[in-house]
Amino acid sequence: MANGEVLGVEKIVDAGPPEQRWNAVIVSEGYRSNEMDQFAIDAGNFAEALLAAAPFDRLRAAINIFRVDVTSTESGAKDPKKCNGTGAKPKTFFDASFCSNGIRRLLIANNGRVIKVVSKQVPQWHMAFLAVNSTISGGSGGPVATFSKAPGSTEIAIHEMGHT
């Protein structure tokens, strides 16, 4: 059973019909229900940064960005002590965790669950990002570009998008 719930979707950058645009989706992880206003701000900041970066700055008219609001029971992500982490084990919807493969900054989540949620909320999606409510620096590519709220997080997200 997931630790939280999917609240819904909002189109935060509207360039036209999803069937005719490239659709990026940013999903919240480790945000409690009382932190969703902060996620809306974080997602907006991410959208601005993405659309300011080349080549997206020139392609803005062809890009929609959606925000999928998903609450978690607790804030943050797992931070195992085996990687000199805090030992935190918050209950989150997508089970985000640092220390994948013994690398503290390698932040992963249940990508299958993210894709299932994104596919239901935005069937025409092309790129999914998972924004993790943690100030510890980390991220990963793969099926979903995952990133934390550390300083420079928008650059981390765009970097991880390259891996994805």
Phi and psi restraints in degrees (value plus and minus 20) as a CYANA .aco file:
   2 ALA   PHI     -90.8   -50.8
   2 ALA   PSI     127.3   167.3
   3 ASN   PHI    -115.5   -75.5
   3 ASN   PSI      56.2    96.2
   4 GLY   PHI     125.0   165.0
   4 GLY   PSI    -183.3  -143.3
   5 GLU   PHI    -174.0  -134.0
   5 GLU   PSI     134.8   174.8
   6 VAL   PHI    -105.0   -65.0
   6 VAL   PSI     101.0   141.0
   7 LEU   PHI    -109.2   -69.2
   7 LEU   PSI     -54.9   -14.9
   8 GLY   PHI     130.0   170.0
   8 GLY   PSI    -189.7  -149.7
   9 VAL   PHI    -149.1  -109.1
   9 VAL   PSI     128.4   168.4
  10 GLU   PHI    -158.9  -118.9
  10 GLU   PSI     115.3   155.3
  11 LYS   PHI    -102.5   -62.5
  11 LYS   PSI      95.4   135.4
  12 ILE   PHI    -119.4   -79.4
  12 ILE   PSI     -38.1     1.9
  13 VAL   PHI    -152.3  -112.3
  13 VAL   PSI      96.8   136.8
  14 ASP   PHI    -133.0   -93.0
  14 ASP   PSI      83.8   123.8
  15 ALA   PHI    -125.6   -85.6
  15 ALA   PSI     -18.6    21.4
  16 GLY   PHI     120.2   160.2
  16 GLY   PSI    -191.8  -151.8
  17 PRO   PHI     -79.7   -39.7
  17 PRO   PSI     113.7   153.7
  18 PRO   PHI     -75.9   -35.9
  18 PRO   PSI     -50.4   -10.4
  19 GLU   PHI     -87.3   -47.3
  19 GLU   PSI     -37.1     2.9
  20 GLN   PHI    -136.8   -96.8
  20 GLN   PSI      -8.0    32.0
  21 ARG   PHI    -152.9  -112.9
  21 ARG   PSI     146.2   186.2
  22 TRP   PHI    -107.2   -67.2
  22 TRP   PSI     105.9   145.9
  23 ASN   PHI    -135.1   -95.1
  23 ASN   PSI      95.7   135.7
  24 ALA   PHI    -120.8   -80.8
  24 ALA   PSI     123.6   163.6
  25 VAL   PHI    -148.5  -108.5
  25 VAL   PSI     109.3   149.3
  26 ILE   PHI    -131.8   -91.8
  26 ILE   PSI     107.5   147.5
  27 VAL   PHI    -137.0   -97.0
  27 VAL   PSI     120.9   160.9
  28 SER   PHI    -106.3   -66.3
  28 SER   PSI     124.6   164.6
  29 GLU   PHI    -161.4  -121.4
  29 GLU   PSI     111.2   151.2
  30 GLY   PHI      57.0    97.0
  30 GLY   PSI       1.2    41.2
  31 TYR   PHI    -126.1   -86.1
  31 TYR   PSI     102.5   142.5
  32 ARG   PHI     -93.9   -53.9
  32 ARG   PSI     147.2   187.2
  33 SER   PHI     -77.4   -37.4
  33 SER   PSI     -55.1   -15.1
  34 ASN   PHI    -100.0   -60.0
  34 ASN   PSI     -17.4    22.6
  35 GLU   PHI    -130.8   -90.8
  35 GLU   PSI     -14.0    26.0
  36 MET   PHI     -88.2   -48.2
  36 MET   PSI     -49.7    -9.7
  37 ASP   PHI     -82.7   -42.7
  37 ASP   PSI     -57.9   -17.9
  38 GLN   PHI     -86.3   -46.3
  38 GLN   PSI     -59.0   -19.0
  39 PHE   PHI     -81.8   -41.8
  39 PHE   PSI     -59.9   -19.9
  40 ALA   PHI     -79.1   -39.1
  40 ALA   PSI     -61.2   -21.2
  41 ILE   PHI     -85.9   -45.9
  41 ILE   PSI     -67.0   -27.0
  42 ASP   PHI     -80.4   -40.4
  42 ASP   PSI     -62.5   -22.5
  43 ALA   PHI     -85.8   -45.8
  43 ALA   PSI     -59.9   -19.9
  44 GLY   PHI     -83.0   -43.0
  44 GLY   PSI     -62.2   -22.2
  45 ASN   PHI     -83.2   -43.2
  45 ASN   PSI     -60.5   -20.5
  46 PHE   PHI     -83.4   -43.4
  46 PHE   PSI     -65.3   -25.3
  47 ALA   PHI     -79.3   -39.3
  47 ALA   PSI     -63.3   -23.3
  48 GLU   PHI     -81.3   -41.3
  48 GLU   PSI     -64.5   -24.5
  49 ALA   PHI     -85.6   -45.6
  49 ALA   PSI     -61.8   -21.8
  50 LEU   PHI     -81.3   -41.3
  50 LEU   PSI     -65.9   -25.9
  51 LEU   PHI     -94.8   -54.8
  51 LEU   PSI     -30.1     9.9
  52 ALA   PHI    -112.1   -72.1
  52 ALA   PSI     -34.3     5.7
  53 ALA   PHI    -110.2   -70.2
  53 ALA   PSI     122.2   162.2
  54 ALA   PHI     -89.8   -49.8
  54 ALA   PSI     123.7   163.7
  55 PRO   PHI    -110.2   -70.2
  55 PRO   PSI     -16.6    23.4
  56 PHE   PHI     -84.8   -44.8
  56 PHE   PSI     -48.0    -8.0
  57 ASP   PHI     -80.1   -40.1
  57 ASP   PSI     -56.3   -16.3
  58 ARG   PHI    -104.0   -64.0
  58 ARG   PSI     -35.5     4.5
  59 LEU   PHI    -126.8   -86.8
  59 LEU   PSI     -11.2    28.8
  60 ARG   PHI     -68.1   -28.1
  60 ARG   PSI     -59.5   -19.5
  61 ALA   PHI     -86.4   -46.4
  61 ALA   PSI     -30.4     9.6
  62 ALA   PHI    -131.4   -91.4
  62 ALA   PSI     -10.9    29.1
  63 ILE   PHI    -141.5  -101.5
  63 ILE   PSI     106.3   146.3
  64 ASN   PHI    -123.5   -83.5
  64 ASN   PSI     125.5   165.5
  65 ILE   PHI    -147.6  -107.6
  65 ILE   PSI     108.3   148.3
  66 PHE   PHI    -131.8   -91.8
  66 PHE   PSI     129.1   169.1
  67 ARG   PHI    -134.9   -94.9
  67 ARG   PSI     105.0   145.0
  68 VAL   PHI    -127.6   -87.6
  68 VAL   PSI      97.2   137.2
  69 ASP   PHI    -107.8   -67.8
  69 ASP   PSI      96.1   136.1
  70 VAL   PHI    -149.0  -109.0
  70 VAL   PSI     103.5   143.5
  71 THR   PHI    -109.1   -69.1
  71 THR   PSI     137.0   177.0
  72 SER   PHI    -142.7  -102.7
  72 SER   PSI     136.3   176.3
  73 THR   PHI     -84.0   -44.0
  73 THR   PSI     -58.5   -18.5
  74 GLU   PHI    -152.5  -112.5
  74 GLU   PSI     142.0   182.0
  75 SER   PHI    -103.9   -63.9
  75 SER   PSI     129.8   169.8
  76 GLY   PHI      77.4   117.4
  76 GLY   PSI    -172.6  -132.6
  77 ALA   PHI    -166.6  -126.6
  77 ALA   PSI     138.9   178.9
  78 LYS   PHI     -82.6   -42.6
  78 LYS   PSI     122.3   162.3
  79 ASP   PHI    -157.7  -117.7
  79 ASP   PSI      57.0    97.0
  80 PRO   PHI     -76.6   -36.6
  80 PRO   PSI     120.4   160.4
  81 LYS   PHI     -85.2   -45.2
  81 LYS   PSI     -46.0    -6.0
  82 LYS   PHI     -81.8   -41.8
  82 LYS   PSI     -36.8     3.2
  83 CYS   PHI    -130.8   -90.8
  83 CYS   PSI       8.6    48.6
  84 ASN   PHI      42.2    82.2
  84 ASN   PSI       9.5    49.5
  85 GLY   PHI    -104.6   -64.6
  85 GLY   PSI    -195.9  -155.9
  86 THR   PHI     -98.5   -58.5
  86 THR   PSI     -39.0     1.0
  87 GLY   PHI      67.6   107.6
  87 GLY   PSI     -15.2    24.8
  88 ALA   PHI     -80.5   -40.5
  88 ALA   PSI     122.1   162.1
  89 LYS   PHI    -157.1  -117.1
  89 LYS   PSI      40.0    80.0
  90 PRO   PHI     -86.4   -46.4
  90 PRO   PSI     130.9   170.9
  91 LYS   PHI    -107.7   -67.7
  91 LYS   PSI      91.1   131.1
  92 THR   PHI    -146.7  -106.7
  92 THR   PSI     139.5   179.5
  93 PHE   PHI     -82.7   -42.7
  93 PHE   PSI     -62.6   -22.6
  94 PHE   PHI    -125.0   -85.0
  94 PHE   PSI     -11.6    28.4
  95 ASP   PHI      37.0    77.0
  95 ASP   PSI      21.8    61.8
  96 ALA   PHI     -82.5   -42.5
  96 ALA   PSI     122.0   162.0
  97 SER   PHI    -171.0  -131.0
  97 SER   PSI     117.8   157.8
  98 PHE   PHI     -99.9   -59.9
  98 PHE   PSI     153.3   193.3
  99 CYS   PHI      57.4    97.4
  99 CYS   PSI       6.4    46.4
 100 SER   PHI     -86.2   -46.2
 100 SER   PSI     119.2   159.2
 101 ASN   PHI      32.4    72.4
 101 ASN   PSI       8.9    48.9
 102 GLY   PHI      56.1    96.1
 102 GLY   PSI      -8.7    31.3
 103 ILE   PHI    -128.3   -88.3
 103 ILE   PSI      93.3   133.3
 104 ARG   PHI     -76.0   -36.0
 104 ARG   PSI     -62.8   -22.8
 105 ARG   PHI     -97.4   -57.4
 105 ARG   PSI     -28.1    11.9
 106 LEU   PHI    -100.0   -60.0
 106 LEU   PSI      80.1   120.1
 107 LEU   PHI    -120.7   -80.7
 107 LEU   PSI      97.0   137.0
 108 ILE   PHI    -144.4  -104.4
 108 ILE   PSI     147.3   187.3
 109 ALA   PHI    -168.0  -128.0
 109 ALA   PSI    -197.2  -157.2
 110 ASN   PHI     -99.2   -59.2
 110 ASN   PSI      69.0   109.0
 111 ASN   PHI     -81.3   -41.3
 111 ASN   PSI     -55.7   -15.7
 112 GLY   PHI     -80.6   -40.6
 112 GLY   PSI     -61.4   -21.4
 113 ARG   PHI     -87.7   -47.7
 113 ARG   PSI     -60.7   -20.7
 114 VAL   PHI     -79.8   -39.8
 114 VAL   PSI     -68.6   -28.6
 115 ILE   PHI     -82.4   -42.4
 115 ILE   PSI     -59.0   -19.0
 116 LYS   PHI     -81.5   -41.5
 116 LYS   PSI     -65.9   -25.9
 117 VAL   PHI     -85.2   -45.2
 117 VAL   PSI     -67.2   -27.2
 118 VAL   PHI     -82.2   -42.2
 118 VAL   PSI     -63.5   -23.5
 119 SER   PHI     -82.6   -42.6
 119 SER   PSI     -54.8   -14.8
 120 LYS   PHI     -93.8   -53.8
 120 LYS   PSI     -59.1   -19.1
 121 GLN   PHI    -102.4   -62.4
 121 GLN   PSI     -56.8   -16.8
 122 VAL   PHI    -157.4  -117.4
 122 VAL   PSI      60.8   100.8
 123 PRO   PHI     -75.5   -35.5
 123 PRO   PSI     -47.0    -7.0
 124 GLN   PHI    -113.4   -73.4
 124 GLN   PSI       1.8    41.8
 125 TRP   PHI     -87.1   -47.1
 125 TRP   PSI     131.4   171.4
 126 HIS   PHI    -139.9   -99.9
 126 HIS   PSI     -51.5   -11.5
 127 MET   PHI    -160.7  -120.7
 127 MET   PSI     109.8   149.8
 128 ALA   PHI    -135.7   -95.7
 128 ALA   PSI     115.1   155.1
 129 PHE   PHI    -139.3   -99.3
 129 PHE   PSI     119.2   159.2
 130 LEU   PHI    -133.5   -93.5
 130 LEU   PSI      94.6   134.6
 131 ALA   PHI    -114.6   -74.6
 131 ALA   PSI      95.7   135.7
 132 VAL   PHI    -119.6   -79.6
 132 VAL   PSI     108.3   148.3
 133 ASN   PHI     -97.3   -57.3
 133 ASN   PSI      53.3    93.3
 134 SER   PHI    -167.5  -127.5
 134 SER   PSI     121.0   161.0
 135 THR   PHI    -109.4   -69.4
 135 THR   PSI     -19.8    20.2
 136 ILE   PHI     -93.9   -53.9
 136 ILE   PSI     115.0   155.0
 137 SER   PHI     -91.2   -51.2
 137 SER   PSI     109.0   149.0
 138 GLY   PHI     159.9   199.9
 138 GLY   PSI     146.6   186.6
 139 GLY   PHI     157.2   197.2
 139 GLY   PSI     158.5   198.5
 140 SER   PHI    -184.8  -144.8
 140 SER   PSI     137.9   177.9
 141 GLY   PHI    -120.4   -80.4
 141 GLY   PSI    -177.8  -137.8
 142 GLY   PHI      92.2   132.2
 142 GLY   PSI    -173.3  -133.3
 143 PRO   PHI     -78.5   -38.5
 143 PRO   PSI     -48.7    -8.7
 144 VAL   PHI    -152.1  -112.1
 144 VAL   PSI     114.1   154.1
 145 ALA   PHI    -100.9   -60.9
 145 ALA   PSI      96.5   136.5
 146 THR   PHI    -131.7   -91.7
 146 THR   PSI     118.6   158.6
 147 PHE   PHI    -172.9  -132.9
 147 PHE   PSI     133.9   173.9
 148 SER   PHI    -116.5   -76.5
 148 SER   PSI    -197.4  -157.4
 149 LYS   PHI    -115.6   -75.6
 149 LYS   PSI       0.7    40.7
 150 ALA   PHI     -83.7   -43.7
 150 ALA   PSI     140.4   180.4
 151 PRO   PHI     -72.9   -32.9
 151 PRO   PSI     116.5   156.5
 152 GLY   PHI      61.0   101.0
 152 GLY   PSI      -5.6    34.4
 153 SER   PHI     -82.8   -42.8
 153 SER   PSI     -52.8   -12.8
 154 THR   PHI     -86.9   -46.9
 154 THR   PSI     -56.4   -16.4
 155 GLU   PHI     -87.0   -47.0
 155 GLU   PSI     -57.7   -17.7
 156 ILE   PHI     -81.8   -41.8
 156 ILE   PSI     -65.2   -25.2
 157 ALA   PHI     -80.0   -40.0
 157 ALA   PSI     -65.9   -25.9
 158 ILE   PHI     -86.4   -46.4
 158 ILE   PSI     -58.3   -18.3
 159 HIS   PHI     -80.0   -40.0
 159 HIS   PSI     -68.9   -28.9
 160 GLU   PHI     -85.0   -45.0
 160 GLU   PSI     -50.2   -10.2
 161 MET   PHI     -79.5   -39.5
 161 MET   PSI     -56.8   -16.8
 162 GLY   PHI     -80.9   -40.9
 162 GLY   PSI     -57.3   -17.3
 163 HIS   PHI     -89.8   -49.8
 163 HIS   PSI     -55.7   -15.7
